[in-house]
Structures are given as C-alpha cells and as structure tokens.
C-alpha cells in the first residue's frame, strides 16, 4: 500500500534508507528543516543547508522513484542565538518560490524559553506575510502540554494563520485533544526511544477517528526508524483496520493538508 512520509530528515539518512522506504511503498517524503546535530556557526551554513534540501535531496530521492518536498526554518534548538536566528529567517524568502518548498517548519519550542517564543513568532509572521503553511515542533524533554498551549496562544495573534493550515507535530495522549479541539491538524511521531510506539499511535487515532491526523517517523540523526510508518500500517491491519482507513491516515490526510499550499502534487 502506498504511503507518504510527511516528516523525515533525509539529509541524515543513507541511500539504503531511501531504497528501503521505496520498497515499503513510500512515494513521497517531506523534509522539515532541522537541527544538524550540532549548532551551526553562521547563516552561511543554513544557506547551504537550504540549498541541500531544495536542490540535492530531491535528486537523491528521485533515484528511487520518490518525490521530495521540504519546509524551511531555523529549528527551535538553535533559537537561543537570536542574532543568528534573525539572519537565517532573512534568508528564507528567497527560497519560498521554489516548487518543492511547502512552507515554514518545523518551528516551535524546545525548552519553552522566551527567546524560542520570540523566534517562533517571527517565523509565523513570515508565514503570514507569504501565505505559507506551517509545521510546528512541540517539546520533548520539557513540559509538552505547556509548550503546546504557549504555541496555540501565540498563533491567535496572527489572524491570517488559520488553524486548518497549521499542523502541530509530536502530539501525545495529553496534548492531542487540545490541538484538534482548537481546529489544528496533529502529527503523531513514531520513535523507538521517545515519542510514540505504534500501538500508542493507533490508540490515539482510534480515539479521534483519524481526524485531521498524520503519522510520521521524523527519522533523523538519532536512534530512529525510517520505516516506522509502514510498520505502524501493518500494526493497524493486525488491529482490524480496513485498507481504506489505513490509506486515510497514511495517504489522504497528509495529502489533503499539504495540498492546501498549492505546490503539493502527486
């Protein structure tokens, strides 16, 4: 069954991962801008990184028959250096016209700090100014519910950023209702060491009837599994899900959300 990987950091993965994902049915990968595993020293590093995910990764994915899209930002892990963040945000508009750039992301909070919130709001302003979709990261180690509420409250200051054009990722059992009840989309991240197991993810999907939810691997530099989505699809089959319902979560939901930007075509 074909599926979309809506959140994968493929710059950190090998060509073997692309091949395995293609064999498992992956037809599209969307890559949010992310932390490099270390703090970059200047905006020049981000300029090269933006070129990498807009120019090079699509060619690497295409070798395996996979379409590649991306999102642009400076990740909240590097937002404490506000001077650097300002310089990076100033670079982004020159890339937004590219046909494979879906919007601004993954922005959000990491430690729920004031500097992170300030840089988050600058990103949202950029998205509002350029009519972009938004993909949001919520904290892992800090208070996720507090961070999620701070994010939702901040978004209310941007009237042109409507909830249906925002996906708040890395939701868990204690945050998914808050996100969906406010009208946003929700992303469930499948991770072997943190975030959600397949069965926890399926419980949440059943709780909300797969409403405005996608699931993703967020495979990156750490211990992560680029095949987390198809493995969870298999677990859904074992739980008695119909092929149509599995396709709704693994294909239709991410397609519907990202198609709003006008560039996501299959």
Buried (B, 14 or more C-beta within 10 A) or exposed (E): EEBBBBBBBBBBBEEEBBEBBBEBBBBBBBBBBBBBEEEBEEBEBBBEBBEBBBEEBBEBBEEBEBBBBBBBBBBBBBBBBBEBBBBBBEBBEEBBEBEBBBBBBBBBBBBBBEBBBBBBBBBBBBBBEEEBBBBBBBBBEBEBEBBBBBBBEBBEEBEEBEBEBBBBBBBBEEBBBBBBEBEBBBBBBBBEEEBBBBEBBBBBBEEBEBEBBBBBBBBBBEEBBBBBBBBBBBBBEEBEBEEEBBBBBBBBBBBBBBBBBEBBEE
